[in-house]
Amino acid sequence: MAAAPVTTVLLIANIAVFGLQMMAADGLIRHFALWPLDAGFEFWQVVSSAFLHGSLFHLSVNMLGVWMFGREVERAIGSVRFAQLYTASVFAAALAQLITQGFSDPVPTVGASGGLFGLLGAYALLFPRRRVMLLFPPIPLPAPVFVTLYAAFELYAGVTGTMSGVAHFAHLGGLAGGLLLLRSWRRRARR
């Protein structure tokens, strides 16, 4: 089975940064989380925020997803394109969050979820016949159906304010960024 070096680097980097985050109290959040435009935003936060996490559970869920879906996507499109896809998803997630943060409290955003959602979208496009098993309830769904339902839930939760403290629109931005980039590659390949 082919290696997935970028996925491995992302896992190690996120875990290492979380370790630093635990030692640095709130210093990393203050300077490297994604803050709203009018509340301390700096350009590097678009990337740095994707390596910070709010808790060990938050880190674990994101890294499980990156590991599960990232390896397959990286093997399918190659490491260079995988890095481009993940980066585009992180940028799109940050942009969506910055746009929608103006309508909520000025709190920082952290997490690799935007990148992960880009990987989910790519996984659904690349492997439309693969099944993803839900945990609750344990129902296997085709990857595109799983991603569509998850996106619909994120949109609902974002619009209604359900599960406050979760960057629902960043998730959707990451998904859109990953899907758009992968589709643009496919269009160019067909020409």
LINSULDA-V156312 format. One record per helix or strand of 2 or more residues. SS is the DSSP state (A for helix, B for strand). FROM is the first residue (numbers start at 1). TO is the last residue. If there is no record, write none. Layout:
BEGIN
ss->(SS | SS)
from->(FROM | FROM)
to->(TO | TO)
END
This chain:
BEGIN
ss->(A | A | A | A | A | A | B | B | A | A)
from->(5 | 27 | 45 | 56 | 79 | 113 | 131 | 140 | 143 | 168)
to->(23 | 32 | 51 | 77 | 101 | 126 | 133 | 142 | 160 | 190)
END
